[in-house]
Amino acid sequence: MYLISSQEMLKKAQREQYAVPAFNIHNLETIQVVVDTAKELGSPVILAATPATYSYAGTPYLISICKQAAEIHHFPFALHLDHHENLSDIKSKIEAGIRSIMIDASHYPFEENIDIVREMVVFSHKYNASVEAELGRLGGQEDDLIVDDKQSAFTDPDAAKEYVERTGIDSLAVAIGSAHGLYKGEPKLDFQRLAKIRDKVDIPLVLHGASGIPEEMVKKSISLGICKVNVATELKIAFSDALKQDFNIHPDANDPRHYMQPAKAAMKKIVEEKIRICGSAGKL
């Protein structure tokens, strides 16, 4: 069994009007939770990891664990490069077997963004790897990626059309008001902007920063063209809170085979909920 590109699963989601959940993973336990739950519910899934996660766990380890998970379950899925910026790093990971990438050049001026992404598309497509890129910038923090609210910018629909045509990307991450990390108040998504982008762009659209966005907002985003929904912070909070609670109850615990179980169970509930909201259960 193998790791696959996210392109075909996102195209299918686009045709059938649901979204593929992309869950950020960090280690063996979080990979087990996501893959086991997705297989159980018959949902396509993307396992996303930031550069910091690849550095922490080791790219060969993550690839090997994910390939083994796919083999055990007879279940191909995408291992994804989330918010990667270094071109040589991305290329080496593609050569190592990863087939789904998100190149983040959103902090560069428009023309430079296009040049960087286009180079990455040409290289990636030689390996049948799908490419996601971002136009506009989300505020907030995800691992080492920190964007001040003043630096955030919404996606311009007209610019999005030109961007997609000139880069040749397979999916577009849009900035419509979502943010990485926890929200300080009620999220406000610009659905009118999303609809305009959808009218001008025919490739799958991606919603980053979905942790904490109310269910009805996520579903409306999907109805307006979002085909991939990224979830990270909610997973980490559920996992770590359950782990801390278990240590409070069992302060002498010293066996990770035991104390990891409540953390995995708490994370599993979030994964199940997001699969339900995305409407991806039974879509394999």
Legacy VTK file of the C-alpha trace (Angstrom):
# vtk DataFile Version 3.0
C-alpha trace
ASCII
DATASET POLYDATA
POINTS 284 float
0.000 0.000 0.000
1.180 3.535 -0.638
0.805 7.217 0.138
-1.179 9.086 -2.487
-1.704 12.549 -3.913
-4.647 14.484 -2.520
-5.723 15.646 -5.994
-8.220 12.915 -6.890
-9.813 12.770 -3.439
-10.363 16.540 -3.510
-11.822 16.416 -7.019
-14.244 13.716 -5.879
-15.184 15.841 -2.859
-15.765 18.789 -5.178
-18.057 16.757 -7.442
-20.045 15.297 -4.549
-20.072 18.452 -2.393
-18.375 17.326 0.789
-14.922 18.091 2.201
-11.925 15.916 2.988
-10.685 16.531 6.533
-6.968 17.215 6.944
-5.813 16.415 10.474
-2.434 17.514 11.796
-0.477 14.627 13.290
2.724 14.575 15.357
3.654 11.037 16.398
2.671 7.360 16.322
-0.345 7.806 18.585
-1.893 10.690 16.641
-1.353 8.869 13.337
-3.066 5.791 14.782
-6.059 7.820 15.947
-6.603 9.562 12.604
-6.068 6.559 10.338
-7.964 4.066 12.517
-10.951 6.421 12.845
-11.025 7.377 9.156
-10.932 3.710 8.150
-13.640 2.863 10.669
-15.920 5.573 9.241
-14.961 4.985 5.617
-13.697 8.535 5.192
-10.935 9.745 2.883
-8.361 11.594 4.948
-5.246 13.728 4.737
-2.573 13.556 7.430
-0.893 16.950 7.603
2.364 17.870 9.277
4.195 21.183 9.526
7.971 21.545 9.083
8.295 21.566 12.884
6.557 18.190 13.103
8.766 16.643 10.432
11.805 17.958 12.306
10.494 16.605 15.602
9.464 13.138 14.449
11.834 12.711 11.517
10.643 12.508 7.919
11.697 8.843 7.408
9.872 7.827 10.592
6.654 9.612 9.602
6.697 8.201 6.079
7.383 4.673 7.331
4.656 4.800 10.002
2.116 6.162 7.531
2.989 3.601 4.858
2.614 0.839 7.447
-0.747 2.241 8.554
-1.928 2.223 4.934
-0.722 -1.374 4.562
-2.407 -2.587 7.746
-5.764 -1.097 6.814
-5.536 -1.553 3.008
-6.347 2.124 3.008
-4.394 4.632 0.862
-4.332 8.198 2.182
-2.312 11.381 1.739
0.581 12.405 3.955
0.730 16.161 3.450
3.345 18.892 3.783
1.506 21.640 5.661
2.774 25.238 5.357
6.161 24.383 3.918
8.270 27.229 2.545
11.768 25.921 1.807
11.885 24.635 -1.765
14.850 22.302 -1.312
13.206 20.811 1.788
9.967 20.232 -0.105
11.780 18.641 -3.029
13.680 16.245 -0.766
10.439 15.156 0.927
8.754 14.581 -2.421
11.721 12.477 -3.497
11.325 10.534 -0.244
7.772 9.569 -1.189
5.364 12.303 -0.080
2.806 13.162 -2.754
0.748 16.021 -1.284
2.261 19.418 -0.521
1.259 22.903 0.532
3.825 25.480 -0.549
3.334 28.674 1.444
4.662 31.723 -0.389
1.788 33.916 0.806
4.137 36.320 2.597
5.810 37.291 -0.697
4.530 39.927 -3.148
2.051 38.595 -5.716
4.482 38.134 -8.620
7.149 36.529 -6.456
4.536 34.255 -4.895
3.555 33.098 -8.383
7.156 32.463 -9.455
7.957 30.387 -6.363
4.781 28.331 -6.539
5.036 27.756 -10.284
8.547 26.334 -9.853
7.228 24.003 -7.180
4.298 22.902 -9.348
6.564 21.989 -12.271
8.793 19.890 -10.001
5.947 18.266 -8.050
3.905 17.240 -11.058
6.865 15.225 -12.357
6.291 12.983 -9.325
2.475 13.084 -9.571
2.429 15.111 -6.364
-0.440 17.555 -5.838
0.225 21.172 -4.918
-1.817 23.454 -2.669
-0.879 27.104 -2.297
-2.272 30.100 -0.430
-3.257 33.539 -1.649
-3.939 36.004 1.150
-2.714 35.347 4.699
-4.340 33.853 7.767
-3.565 35.403 11.128
-2.735 33.411 14.254
-0.149 30.775 15.116
0.428 27.190 14.045
3.656 25.670 15.379
6.471 27.969 14.187
4.213 29.895 11.801
3.109 33.171 13.397
1.185 35.842 11.493
0.174 39.013 13.304
-3.411 40.151 12.682
-2.039 43.289 11.042
-0.232 41.119 8.476
-3.277 39.025 7.596
-4.997 39.690 4.278
-8.140 38.326 2.614
-8.012 36.582 -0.764
-8.991 38.798 -3.680
-11.285 36.850 -6.079
-9.894 38.422 -9.256
-6.318 37.870 -8.131
-7.215 34.276 -7.234
-8.288 33.568 -10.812
-5.014 34.895 -12.222
-3.017 33.126 -9.518
-4.532 29.718 -10.263
-4.135 30.124 -14.027
-0.495 31.209 -13.837
0.724 28.772 -11.176
-1.088 25.607 -12.256
-1.801 24.597 -8.646
-4.209 21.768 -7.826
-5.974 23.423 -4.867
-6.163 26.915 -3.395
-6.137 27.835 0.297
-8.284 30.936 0.739
-8.198 33.607 3.427
-11.813 34.488 4.249
-11.574 35.240 7.972
-10.404 31.982 9.532
-7.214 31.903 11.619
-4.671 29.462 12.972
-4.848 28.581 16.663
-7.624 29.590 19.038
-10.105 32.355 18.220
-10.332 35.316 20.578
-14.039 35.729 19.803
-16.688 34.396 17.441
-15.133 33.659 14.024
-16.494 35.698 11.145
-16.147 34.211 7.694
-16.661 36.234 4.528
-19.021 33.901 2.680
-19.725 36.452 -0.031
-16.000 36.579 -0.821
-15.838 32.778 -0.846
-18.733 32.618 -3.320
-16.985 35.099 -5.609
-13.768 33.080 -5.482
-15.720 29.921 -6.300
-17.266 31.655 -9.325
-13.841 32.534 -10.695
-11.798 29.465 -9.717
-12.614 25.890 -10.724
-10.086 23.949 -8.616
-10.825 22.669 -5.072
-10.705 25.317 -2.336
-9.188 24.810 1.112
-10.174 26.212 4.512
-7.296 26.555 6.965
-7.773 27.270 10.663
-11.033 25.337 11.108
-10.456 24.579 14.800
-13.133 26.416 16.762
-15.269 27.423 13.777
-18.938 26.558 14.485
-20.358 23.570 12.643
-22.877 25.585 10.652
-20.123 27.881 9.342
-17.978 24.953 8.218
-20.952 23.351 6.462
-21.817 26.611 4.718
-18.198 26.938 3.583
-18.389 23.443 2.104
-21.624 24.337 0.302
-19.765 27.294 -1.240
-16.860 25.257 -2.583
-14.516 24.301 0.278
-13.257 20.753 -0.415
-10.571 20.404 2.275
-10.885 21.442 5.915
-7.747 21.722 8.078
-7.952 20.875 11.780
-4.989 21.078 14.155
-5.425 22.993 17.413
-8.577 21.210 18.595
-6.807 17.871 18.248
-3.820 18.974 20.293
-5.987 20.437 23.041
-8.152 17.314 23.349
-5.106 15.042 23.426
-3.098 17.062 25.936
-6.032 17.867 28.245
-6.964 14.185 28.551
-3.338 13.263 29.165
-2.977 15.865 31.923
-6.236 14.790 33.508
-5.094 11.173 33.564
-1.855 12.136 35.286
-3.854 14.092 37.871
-5.922 10.995 38.584
-2.945 8.628 38.413
0.098 10.691 39.511
2.286 7.592 39.719
1.555 6.504 36.143
4.718 5.671 34.223
3.642 3.450 31.331
2.894 5.303 28.069
1.020 2.242 26.822
-1.557 3.041 29.494
-1.569 6.816 29.952
-1.715 7.472 26.203
-5.053 5.683 25.891
-7.296 8.431 27.378
-5.504 11.012 25.213
-6.110 8.955 22.079
-9.762 8.443 23.006
-10.299 12.192 23.459
-8.660 12.967 20.133
-10.734 10.259 18.430
-13.941 12.074 19.422
-12.757 15.235 17.667
-11.771 13.299 14.541
-15.182 11.602 14.449
-16.948 14.946 14.863
-14.979 16.648 12.076
-15.549 13.751 9.678
-19.272 14.050 10.363
-19.242 17.825 9.800
-17.262 17.448 6.555
-19.757 14.866 5.300
-16.908 12.564 4.258
-17.969 9.370 6.088
-18.624 6.534 3.650
-16.982 8.406 0.747
-14.033 6.084 0.203
LINES 1 285
284 0 1 2 3 4 5 6 7 8 9 10 11 12 13 14 15 16 17 18 19 20 21 22 23 24 25 26 27 28 29 30 31 32 33 34 35 36 37 38 39 40 41 42 43 44 45 46 47 48 49 50 51 52 53 54 55 56 57 58 59 60 61 62 63 64 65 66 67 68 69 70 71 72 73 74 75 76 77 78 79 80 81 82 83 84 85 86 87 88 89 90 91 92 93 94 95 96 97 98 99 100 101 102 103 104 105 106 107 108 109 110 111 112 113 114 115 116 117 118 119 120 121 122 123 124 125 126 127 128 129 130 131 132 133 134 135 136 137 138 139 140 141 142 143 144 145 146 147 148 149 150 151 152 153 154 155 156 157 158 159 160 161 162 163 164 165 166 167 168 169 170 171 172 173 174 175 176 177 178 179 180 181 182 183 184 185 186 187 188 189 190 191 192 193 194 195 196 197 198 199 200 201 202 203 204 205 206 207 208 209 210 211 212 213 214 215 216 217 218 219 220 221 222 223 224 225 226 227 228 229 230 231 232 233 234 235 236 237 238 239 240 241 242 243 244 245 246 247 248 249 250 251 252 253 254 255 256 257 258 259 260 261 262 263 264 265 266 267 268 269 270 271 272 273 274 275 276 277 278 279 280 281 282 283
